[in-house]
């Protein structure tokens, strides 16, 4: 099992019972969508892609191991990448899923 597969399984353990969540292959991994909008994604590199909004992204990218998602050479305003070593515990992972859920839910 790859590091990306392990992260995907861990994410599923948090979102599996939520009927609003679907999965789709994206970004070289598995994206989890909330009502059709990207929530988080396990990337093939083992990082976690998180949709959190530009304002939140500016704040959390000050933390070690958190960086803007780069798409076609430019930062994607609403997305960040979280290094796998920042996802060691279930609480660590749940924190990022919760941040994403608050942002995506507010976009409705």
C-alpha positions as CSV (number, residue, x, y, z in Angstrom):
1,X,0.0,0.0,0.0
2,X,1.4,3.4,-1.0
3,X,1.5,6.4,1.2
4,X,-1.3,7.9,-1.0
5,X,-3.4,4.7,-0.5
6,X,-2.9,4.9,3.2
7,X,-4.0,8.6,3.3
8,X,-7.0,7.8,1.1
9,X,-8.1,5.1,3.6
10,X,-7.6,7.4,6.5
11,X,-9.8,10.1,4.8
12,X,-12.5,7.5,4.1
13,X,-12.6,6.6,7.8
14,X,-13.7,10.2,8.5
15,X,-16.1,10.8,5.6
16,X,-17.5,7.3,4.7
17,X,-20.8,7.8,6.5
18,X,-21.5,11.2,5.0
19,X,-23.9,10.8,2.1
20,X,-22.9,14.2,0.7
21,X,-19.3,12.9,0.1
22,X,-18.3,11.3,-3.2
23,X,-14.9,10.2,-4.6
24,X,-13.3,11.0,-7.9
25,X,-9.8,10.5,-9.4
26,X,-8.2,13.9,-9.6
27,X,-4.8,15.5,-9.0
28,X,-3.0,12.2,-9.3
29,X,-5.0,10.7,-6.4
30,X,-8.5,10.4,-5.0
31,X,-10.5,13.6,-4.4
32,X,-13.3,13.7,-1.9
33,X,-16.1,16.0,-2.9
34,X,-18.8,17.5,-0.7
35,X,-22.0,18.0,-2.8
36,X,-19.8,18.0,-5.9
37,X,-17.2,20.5,-4.7
38,X,-13.6,19.4,-3.9
39,X,-13.1,19.0,-0.1
40,X,-9.8,17.3,0.2
41,X,-7.7,15.0,-2.0
42,X,-4.9,12.5,-1.3
43,X,-2.2,13.2,-3.9
44,X,0.2,10.6,-5.3
45,X,3.0,12.4,-3.5
46,X,1.3,11.6,-0.1
47,X,0.4,15.2,0.5
48,X,-3.2,16.3,1.3
49,X,-4.8,18.8,-0.9
50,X,-7.2,21.0,1.1
51,X,-9.8,23.5,-0.2
52,X,-9.9,26.2,2.4
53,X,-10.3,29.5,0.7
54,X,-7.8,32.2,0.0
55,X,-8.1,33.9,3.4
56,X,-7.6,30.8,5.4
57,X,-4.8,29.6,3.0
58,X,-2.9,32.8,3.7
59,X,-3.0,32.1,7.4
60,X,-2.3,28.3,7.5
61,X,0.6,28.4,5.0
62,X,2.6,30.1,7.8
63,X,2.6,26.7,9.5
64,X,5.5,24.3,8.7
65,X,4.7,21.7,6.1
66,X,1.8,23.7,4.6
67,X,2.1,25.4,1.2
68,X,-0.1,26.9,-1.5
69,X,-1.1,24.3,-4.1
70,X,0.7,25.1,-7.3
71,X,-1.2,24.6,-10.6
72,X,0.5,25.3,-13.9
73,X,3.2,27.2,-12.1
74,X,0.9,29.5,-10.1
75,X,-0.6,29.2,-6.7
76,X,-4.2,28.1,-6.6
77,X,-5.9,30.7,-4.4
78,X,-8.3,28.4,-2.5
79,X,-6.1,25.4,-2.1
80,X,-3.2,24.3,0.0
81,X,-1.0,21.2,0.2
82,X,-0.3,19.7,3.6
83,X,2.8,17.5,3.9
84,X,2.3,13.9,5.1
85,X,4.4,14.5,8.2
86,X,1.8,17.0,9.3
87,X,-0.9,14.3,9.2
88,X,0.6,11.8,11.6
89,X,-2.4,11.6,14.0
90,X,-6.1,11.2,13.3
91,X,-6.6,14.6,15.0
92,X,-4.1,16.2,12.6
93,X,-6.0,14.8,9.6
94,X,-9.4,15.6,11.0
95,X,-8.4,19.2,11.6
96,X,-7.7,19.7,7.8
97,X,-10.9,17.9,6.8
98,X,-12.9,20.1,9.2
99,X,-11.2,23.3,7.8
100,X,-12.2,22.2,4.2
101,X,-15.7,21.3,5.2
102,X,-16.3,24.7,6.8
103,X,-15.2,26.5,3.7
104,X,-17.0,24.3,1.2
105,X,-20.2,24.3,3.2
106,X,-20.1,28.1,3.4
107,X,-19.8,28.3,-0.5
108,X,-23.3,26.9,-1.0
